[in-house]
Amino acid sequence: MLAVMLAEVLIFVPSIANFRESWLEAKLETAAVAGVASEGGDAPIGAALEADQGASLLVALDAMLVAIVEGGASRLIARADTIDVAGLQIDLADRNPVPMVLGAFDTLLFGSDRTMRVYGPVGDGTLVAEVVMSERPLRRDMLIYSRNILFLSLAIASFAALLVYAAISYYLVRPIQAMTGAMIRFGQNPADPSRIIQPSGRGDEIGTAEAELAVMQARLAGTLREQRHLADLGLAVAKINHDLRNILASAQMVSDRLADVPDPRVQKVVPPLVRSLDRALSYTQSVLSYGRAIESPPAKRAVRLARLVDDVFEVVAPPEGGPIELVNAIPDTLEIAVDPGQFHRVLVNLCRNAVQALEGDAADLPSLVRRVTVGARPEPQDEVLISVEDTGPGLPARARENLFKAFQGSARTGGTGLGLAIVAEIVQAHGGRIALAERRLPGTRFEIHLPARADELAGEDRPG
């Protein structure tokens, strides 16, 4: 309605100006007709109408003076006894639209008590009529005309608004309400396929939205079914894993006793058996750790990274006399802000993967370098770069494509890939990022970028 009313205002401006012009022209034409008619009477040329005729003409025109100019001669047709001074001169020969519009609004706003002198050509232009009259009748008729225009505009606007409302309701609101209802019904029971919206087949944006919503709901329903199956599977695995860990712990105790048997054959078998049991226990612990719904938020403290790496090396170190070298290349003074327990798990997973990659290398040459190096250095933008690299055979293509994905990113036969998934989750919780670095030399290098705020945290615990 507002749009239509605005359009009507734009139409009203020239319309009211044209109404005023037509109203004044009608007065001049009436005066001209009266003047021409009087020429056929008995009055001499240049004489006015008789008193009663002139009075009737003035009443009909609601005027004070009527005159015409023909052939350069002015002729008075009728005149009232008293004539007010004309405060407004209107020349209808001027057809400029701007003065016409300004004059119309001038009459509407200020045309109550003024007297106007109106003159202009009539017919073919050989006759000029002149009328002196009050502006009040003109203003009254213009106000009536404006009122009629207002009522007509309101009627048109209401009808147009009704049509637009009906069209929008039918083509937009109802389909959107249908989509909203479909989303609400689907959200109440996503597993019910009957609650997936059925697209109407429209070719516009609404039809596209319906089709995409149907695809999204179908995909989400399938994902929820898979998640439910995985949840059930995870619960079963957790139960089996718990019992399996107890069994492995018992087997580990038995293997420890076997280490005391002096039989050479037993002594030869026990170390591989112990390492296998340790790896099996590690796998079960990884499965249980990854199965937690939410990793606890990190409780960051200022940590000397070199000492933390020393602790990690004690956990992942191979048996004494092994060919694998563990190198701690971190400056003793370097501090980082991390959760000590969680970041210990990060380094243990990465270093253990590196050690196992070196242990599983099929090449058995005395000259082969088997080394795991952990380094760190400050980086621009207030970051610390921590690297864990080894001289092993590197990651296969399948492992590179599925890095940090549980059950998909393992580089070893029988591996679960949970270690890297746990590492990525903990690093992200610390506000950092981890990536596999590209390198020309053989081996694998993981780089961890962490915010360097150790000094700030340490300063909080130290007295100033």
Stockholm file with secondary structure:
# STOCKHOLM 1.0

chainA/1-464         MLAVMLAEVLIFVPSIANFRESWLEAKLETAAVAGVASEGGDAPIGAALEADQGASLLVALDAMLVAIVEGGASRLIARADTIDVAGLQIDLADRNPVPMVLGAFDTLLFGSDRTMRVYGPVGDGTLVAEVVMSERPLRRDMLIYSRNILFLSLAIASFAALLVYAAISYYLVRPIQAMTGAMIRFGQNPADPSRIIQPSGRGDEIGTAEAELAVMQARLAGTLREQRHLADLGLAVAKINHDLRNILASAQMVSDRLADVPDPRVQKVVPPLVRSLDRALSYTQSVLSYGRAIESPPAKRAVRLARLVDDVFEVVAPPEGGPIELVNAIPDTLEIAVDPGQFHRVLVNLCRNAVQALEGDAADLPSLVRRVTVGARPEPQDEVLISVEDTGPGLPARARENLFKAFQGSARTGGTGLGLAIVAEIVQAHGGRIALAERRLPGTRFEIHLPARADELAGEDRPG
#=GR chainA/1-464 SS CHHHHHHHHHHHHHHHHHHHHHHHHHHHHHHHHHHHHHTTSSSCTTCCCCHHHHHHHHHHHTEEEEEEEETTEEEEEEECSCCCCCCEEEETTCCCHHHHHHHHHHHHHHCSSCEEEEEEEETTTTEEEEEEEESHHHHHHHHHHHHHHHHHHHHHHHHHHHHHHHHHIIIIIHHHHHHHHHHHHHHHCTTCGGGSCCCCCCSSHHHHHHHHHHHHHHHHHHHHHHHHHHHHHHHHHHHHHHHHHHHHHHHHHHHHHHTTCCCHHHHHHHHHHHHHHHHHHHHHHHHHHHTCSSCCCCCCEEEEHHHHHHHHHHHHCCCTTCSCEEEEECCTTCEEEECHHHHHHHHHHHHHHHHHHHHTCSCCCTTCCCEEEEEEEEETTTEEEEEEEECSSCCCHHHHHTTTCTTTCCCSTTCCSHHHHHHHHHHHHTTCEEEECCCSSSSEEEEEEEECCHHHHHHHHSCC
#=GC SS_cons         CHHHHHHHHHHHHHHHHHHHHHHHHHHHHHHHHHHHHHTTSSSCTTCCCCHHHHHHHHHHHTEEEEEEEETTEEEEEEECSCCCCCCEEEETTCCCHHHHHHHHHHHHHHCSSCEEEEEEEETTTTEEEEEEEESHHHHHHHHHHHHHHHHHHHHHHHHHHHHHHHHHIIIIIHHHHHHHHHHHHHHHCTTCGGGSCCCCCCSSHHHHHHHHHHHHHHHHHHHHHHHHHHHHHHHHHHHHHHHHHHHHHHHHHHHHHHTTCCCHHHHHHHHHHHHHHHHHHHHHHHHHHHTCSSCCCCCCEEEEHHHHHHHHHHHHCCCTTCSCEEEEECCTTCEEEECHHHHHHHHHHHHHHHHHHHHTCSCCCTTCCCEEEEEEEEETTTEEEEEEEECSSCCCHHHHHTTTCTTTCCCSTTCCSHHHHHHHHHHHHTTCEEEECCCSSSSEEEEEEEECCHHHHHHHHSCC
//
